[in-house]
């Protein structure tokens, strides 16, 4: 199972990935995780990425693709992988196609999690996080027992700046401008599966199993 998960911030890509991983031994790969791992390990690609990050610049596609290639060759990817949040642009998708062809890997599907902007805003503005231990809460679905205080460690529970509506709206605007064209790109390749992102945590798993069945 070699899958790309597409979806706006807050669409639930991580939740759907966890559901799939609970059933199949696949690696869940996000660009952020790869970047952090390479920077922490001090790899040549990590050092290059850190220079751009420290300068407040975007890490170039060729650096990300280089990290992705090394990651896909690791042992936990032999039974499949889920790419979360990558590619983000047509340029990255084309570079990924070339890299996968070089490795002899074929994608099985590209899943687009469909959700409207107002639902995303509602989800993310309700999110809260403990400054001390990182525990995540939701003011609607999973509030802290005492407002502003973490149930686990007693730390301060806050709303992060990037979970405020104005920031979320900007992130959604970037997503629609850069990433939405990927839906057409993969649709033309016959790889696209559209899934309602409000259909529950197992929505993608159910559809993938129906296709396999």
N, C-alpha and C positions, 0 to 999 in steps of 0.2 A: 504494500500500500504506500504509494508515493503521492502525496497530496499537498497542494498549496491552499492555504486558508486566506481568503480575501474578506475584508470587512472594515467598516469605519471604526474609529476608536469607540470602545464601549459596546461593540456588536457581540462580544462574547467569544472571541477566537480562542482565548485561553481555556475557557470553560468547556467548549466543544472539543478542544484538543485533549483535555484531561479525560473526557468521556471515551474518546477513541482509544487513548492509551490504556484505559482500564480493561479493554477487550483485546487489543492487539499490541504486540511488542515493537512499537515504532518509536523513533526518536522525535521529540518535540523541539524544533529548532527556531529560535527567534534571533533576529539580527542583533538586538540589544545584548542578549546572552553571549553571542559569539564575540562581539566587540569587547565586552567586559572580560571575558575569559582570555582573549589574546593580549589585552592590555595588562592584565594581572600577571600572565605568564611571561610577559616581556618578549614575545615572539617578534620577528622582524616586521610582520604585518601589523602586530599590535603597537609597536613603536611608531610605525608610520601613521596609524590611525590616531594615536594619542597626540601627535603633533598637530593634526588637523583639529581634533577636539579641543585641545588646549588653546588653539587660536580662535575657537568659536566658529570653525568652518565645518561644512558637511564632509564626511569621509567619502572620498571618491568611489565610484562604483567598482573600479578595478580592484580596490583594496578589499571591499566587501565580498566581491566574487571570489577573490583569492582565499579569504577566510572560509567562505561557504564551501569551496571545493575541498579544502582540507577537512572540514567538518563532516562532509558527506562520505569521506573515506574511512571514518572511524567505525569501530566494530558495531556500535549500537544502531547504525543506519542500515545494516545488512538486510534487515527484515522490513525496511521501509522508514519513511520519515514524514513529518508534517512541517511544512514551512509556514511560519506564522509572521505576518508583517513583511514578507519579502517574496517577490519583488514589489516595489512601490510605484515604479514608473515603467513605461514602455521600454526605455533604454535598458533598465535592469532586467526586464523580462527577456529581451533579446540576448543580453549577455549570459543570462542563466540558461537559455536554450543552447547556446554554443558550448557552455561548460558541461551541461548534462550530456550533450551529444558526444563530447570528448570522453566522458566517463562511461558512456554506453548505458545511460540511465534514461528510462522513459517515464514521464509523468502519467499517473492513472487518472487524475481529475484535478480540477481547480474549483474549489467551493466558494461561492460568493454568498456571504451572510447578509441578507437584505433586512434593513431596518431604517425607519424614518428618523430624521434629525431630532425631532422633538422627544422621541423615546430615548435616544442616546443622551440628550441633555438631562432628561429626568433621571436616568440611571446614574450618570457620572456626578451630577451635582449632589446626589444623595450619598455619595461615597465619603467615608471618613477613614482616617488612618492614625494609628498610635505612633507618636513621634519616637517613642522609646523602643518598642519591640516590632513595630511594623504590622501588627494585627489590623485587618481591614474590617470595617463596619459599614452598614448602610442604614441611614436614618429611617427608612421604610421597612426594609426586609430583615435587617439584622442590627438593630440599634444597641449601643452599649447599655448595660443595666443602669448605670448612672451617667447622665449626659456629660460628655467631655472627659470621661475617665475610663481607661482601658480595663476591661474585665480581667485580663490575664496578668497584667503587670502593674496596674495602677498609674500608668503613664498618661500624658495628655493626649486626648483624641482630637484631631484637627481636620479641617478641610484643606487639602493641598491647593496651591495656587492654580495648578493645571486642571483642577476639577471645578473651577469656577466657570459660570456660563459663558462669559465673554471669551475666555481662552478656548473652551470647548468648541464654540462656534467657529473660531479661527481655524482650529485643527480640522474640523469637518470641511471647511472651505478648501483647505489644502488637499484633503483626501479626495474630494470630488474633482478637483482640478487635475491632480496627478495620477491618482490610483483608479478612479472609475473607468478611464479608457482601457484598463486591463480587462474589464469585463468583455468588451468587444474583441479585444486581441485574442483572448482564450476561447471566446465563443466561436470565432472563425476557425479555430483549430479543433473544434468539436470536443473540448475538454471541460467546458463550463457546466457546473451544477449550481442552480440557484436554490437557496434554503432560507426559509423564514427564520430570522434570528430570534424571534419571540416564541418559537415553537418548543422551548424547553432545552435542558442541557444535553439531551441525547438526540437532538434533531438531526445533526449531521450523521452520526453513527447509524441511525435508522435508515437514512436514505442510502448510505454507502452499502449497507448490508442488503438492502433491497436490490441494488444494482448487481451485487455479487451473486445474490440468490438465483 
